[in-house]
């Protein structure tokens, strides 16, 4: 019995490590059925999150969990709130509260992993003194990206909460740290996030934001529709440039039709909805 118990104890970490590795790799598995992805995501996220609690030091799994919650909130919850808003503002707000909680959950997982790897990271990030600036290593770029993306998503849904909005400089600082190491991360996703943040920040430069989006488009090799949708929403819409808005969204649709994968399917649905809403947006 003692031998069996010791063997079980020895096997458990190995099994958990293998499961964590499998779940981490599963995030990159090809899938272009949005409905199937939505139905499968809840179990996948809960299971991955439970495993992460047992293995908080597993950086790749933490990145996968943070990415999963961020993408789930953006694609399936926040977007649902946007579609609900025109006919039921009260219901849309309830959905946005849930989306904000999911973004916060994603952010918490990513930041905990960064803090475990570099104790004091969060405190250093909050300090605007360049001499005390937090540091990243190349293996942490993904974690930093998802921490910043989920944080930005949370702020975008909390515009009436000054304490949340006040964190925007930290979000930009974190995203920039990652961008300086690997600007092409995520086939342009990181540069696209930089463009969105630059366009959103008070006093942000349209020229700099446009440059980030151009960099994202180049890095994507015209295979990911995200930068086109982001540029349409972040620059063309606020400037009320309907021609550019529709052109960018139609380019996104062409890319998503040519390159079928889940992210592009999500962008296709959003681009189609934005085009349908154009008369109300302009």
C-alpha positions in Angstrom: 0.0 0.0 0.0 2.8 2.4 0.9 4.6 1.6 -2.4 1.3 2.2 -4.3 0.8 5.5 -2.5 4.3 6.7 -3.2 4.0 5.7 -6.9 0.7 7.6 -7.1 2.3 10.6 -5.6 5.2 10.4 -8.1 2.8 9.9 -11.1 0.4 12.7 -10.2 2.9 15.6 -11.0 3.8 13.9 -14.3 0.2 13.5 -15.3 -0.6 17.1 -14.4 2.4 18.4 -16.3 1.4 16.4 -19.4 -2.3 17.5 -19.1 -1.1 21.2 -18.7 1.1 20.8 -21.8 -1.8 19.3 -23.8 -4.2 22.0 -22.8 -1.7 24.7 -23.6 -1.2 23.3 -27.1 -4.9 22.8 -27.6 -5.3 26.6 -27.7 -3.6 26.5 -31.1 -5.7 23.7 -32.5 -7.5 24.7 -35.8 -11.2 25.4 -35.5 -13.5 27.6 -37.6 -16.9 26.8 -36.1 -17.7 29.7 -33.7 -20.8 27.9 -32.2 -18.9 24.7 -31.5 -16.0 26.8 -30.0 -18.5 28.6 -27.7 -20.1 25.4 -26.6 -16.8 23.7 -25.8 -15.1 26.8 -24.2 -16.9 26.7 -20.8 -15.7 23.2 -19.9 -12.2 23.8 -21.4 -11.8 27.1 -19.4 -13.0 25.7 -16.1 -10.8 22.6 -16.4 -7.8 24.6 -17.4 -8.3 27.1 -14.6 -8.7 24.3 -12.0 -5.4 22.7 -13.2 -3.7 26.1 -13.1 -4.6 26.4 -9.4 -2.7 23.2 -8.8 0.2 24.4 -11.0 0.4 28.2 -10.6 4.0 28.2 -11.7 3.1 26.7 -15.2 3.6 29.9 -17.3 2.4 28.4 -20.6 -0.8 27.2 -19.0 -1.4 30.6 -17.3 -1.0 32.2 -20.7 -3.5 29.8 -22.2 -6.0 30.4 -19.5 -5.7 34.2 -19.7 -6.0 34.0 -23.4 -9.1 31.8 -23.2 -11.0 34.0 -20.8 -10.1 37.1 -22.7 -11.2 35.7 -26.1 -14.3 34.2 -24.6 -15.3 37.5 -23.1 -14.6 39.5 -26.3 -16.1 37.1 -28.8 -19.1 35.7 -26.9 -20.1 38.1 -24.1 -19.0 41.6 -24.8 -20.1 41.2 -28.5 -23.5 39.9 -27.3 -23.8 43.1 -25.2 -23.1 45.2 -28.2 -25.7 43.4 -30.3 -28.3 43.7 -27.4 -27.7 47.4 -26.8 -29.9 48.8 -29.6 -33.1 47.1 -28.4 -32.5 46.5 -24.7 -30.0 48.7 -22.9 -30.6 47.3 -19.5 -30.0 43.7 -20.6 -26.9 44.8 -22.4 -25.5 46.4 -19.3 -26.0 43.1 -17.4 -24.1 41.3 -20.1 -21.3 43.8 -20.0 -20.9 43.4 -16.2 -20.4 39.6 -16.9 -17.9 40.4 -19.7 -16.0 42.7 -17.3 -15.8 40.0 -14.7 -14.4 37.6 -17.3 -11.8 40.1 -18.4 -10.8 40.7 -14.8 -10.4 36.9 -14.3 -8.1 36.7 -17.3 -6.1 39.7 -16.2 -5.7 38.2 -12.7 -4.4 34.9 -14.0 -1.8 36.6 -16.3 -0.6 39.1 -13.7 -0.3 36.4 -11.0 2.0 34.4 -13.3 4.1 37.5 -14.0 4.3 38.2 -10.3 5.3 34.6 -9.5 8.1 34.8 -12.0 9.2 38.2 -10.9 8.1 39.2 -7.4 7.3 42.8 -7.2 6.4 43.0 -10.9 2.9 44.6 -10.3 4.3 47.3 -8.0 7.1 48.1 -10.4 4.6 48.4 -13.3 2.5 50.9 -11.3 5.6 53.1 -10.8 6.1 55.7 -13.6 9.7 56.2 -12.7 11.8 54.7 -15.6 14.4 53.6 -13.2 11.9 51.4 -11.4 10.3 50.1 -14.6 9.2 46.4 -14.5 11.1 44.0 -16.8 10.0 41.2 -19.1 11.9 38.4 -20.7 11.0 37.1 -24.1 9.1 34.1 -22.8 6.7 36.4 -20.9 5.6 38.4 -23.9 2.5 36.3 -24.4 1.5 36.7 -20.7 2.1 40.4 -20.9 0.0 40.7 -24.1 -3.0 38.9 -22.6 -2.6 40.8 -19.3 -2.8 44.0 -21.2 -5.5 43.0 -23.6 -7.8 41.8 -20.8 -7.0 44.9 -18.8 -7.9 47.1 -21.7 -11.1 45.2 -22.3 -12.0 45.7 -18.7 -11.4 49.4 -18.9 -13.4 49.7 -22.1 -16.4 48.3 -20.2 -15.8 50.4 -17.1 -15.7 53.9 -18.4 -18.0 55.1 -15.6 -15.5 53.8 -13.0 -12.6 56.3 -12.6 -10.5 53.9 -10.6 -10.5 51.5 -13.6 -9.9 54.1 -16.2 -7.0 55.5 -14.2 -5.2 52.2 -14.9 -4.9 52.9 -18.6 -1.3 54.2 -18.4 -0.3 50.9 -16.8 -2.0 48.9 -19.5 -0.1 50.9 -22.1 3.2 50.5 -20.2 2.7 46.8 -20.0 1.8 46.4 -23.7 4.7 48.6 -24.8 7.2 46.5 -22.7 6.0 43.4 -24.6 5.9 45.2 -28.0 9.5 46.4 -27.6 10.6 42.8 -27.2 8.4 41.2 -30.0 6.3 43.7 -32.0 5.1 41.0 -34.3 3.8 38.8 -31.5 0.5 37.0 -32.4 0.9 37.8 -36.1 0.4 41.4 -35.4 -2.1 41.2 -32.5 0.3 43.0 -30.2 0.9 45.9 -32.6 -2.9 46.1 -33.2 -3.4 46.3 -29.4 -0.8 49.1 -29.3 -2.8 50.9 -32.0 -6.1 50.5 -30.1 -4.5 51.8 -26.9 -2.8 54.8 -28.6 -6.1 55.8 -30.2 -8.0 55.4 -26.9 -5.6 57.2 -24.6 -6.2 60.9 -23.8 -4.0 63.0 -26.1 -3.2 59.9 -28.2 -1.6 60.4 -31.6 -3.7 59.3 -34.6 -0.5 59.1 -36.7 1.2 56.8 -34.2 -2.0 54.6 -33.9 -2.2 54.3 -37.7 1.5 53.3 -37.8 0.9 50.6 -35.2 -2.1 49.3 -37.2 0.0 49.3 -40.4 2.7 47.3 -38.6 0.0 44.8 -37.4 -1.3 44.4 -40.9 2.2 43.7 -42.3 2.9 41.2 -39.5 -0.4 39.4 -40.1 0.6 38.8 -43.8 -3.0 39.5 -44.6 -4.1 36.3 -42.9 -5.7 37.7 -39.8 -8.6 40.1 -40.1 -8.3 41.6 -36.6 -6.1 44.6 -37.4 -8.5 45.7 -40.1 -11.5 45.5 -37.8 -9.6 47.2 -34.9 -8.5 50.1 -37.2 -12.0 50.6 -38.4 -13.4 50.8 -34.9 -10.4 52.8 -33.3 -9.7 55.3 -36.1 -12.3 55.4 -38.9 -15.4 55.3 -36.6 -14.3 58.1 -34.1 -13.3 60.2 -37.1 -16.7 59.5 -38.7 -14.9 58.4 -41.9 -17.6 56.0 -43.2 -15.7 55.3 -46.5 -12.6 54.1 -44.6 -14.7 52.3 -42.1 -16.5 50.3 -44.7 -13.4 49.7 -46.8 -11.5 48.3 -43.8 -14.4 46.0 -42.8 -14.8 44.7 -46.3 -11.1 44.0 -46.4 -11.5 42.1 -43.1 -14.3 40.0 -44.6 -12.2 39.2 -47.6 -9.3 38.0 -45.4 -11.6 35.9 -43.2 -13.2 34.3 -46.3 -9.7 33.3 -47.6 -8.2 32.2 -44.3 -10.7 30.2 -42.3 -9.9 29.9 -38.6 -11.6 30.8 -35.4 -10.2 34.3 -34.8 -11.1 35.2 -38.4 -14.6 33.8 -38.0 -15.1 36.0 -34.9 -13.8 39.0 -36.8 -16.1 38.2 -39.7 -19.2 38.2 -37.5 -18.1 41.5 -36.0 -17.3 43.1 -39.3 -20.7 42.0 -40.8 -22.5 43.4 -37.7 -20.6 46.7 -37.9 -21.5 47.1 -41.6 -25.2 46.4 -40.8 -25.0 49.1 -38.1 -23.3 51.7 -40.3 -26.4 53.8 -40.8 -26.7 54.1 -37.0 -23.0 54.7 -36.4 -22.6 57.5 -38.9 
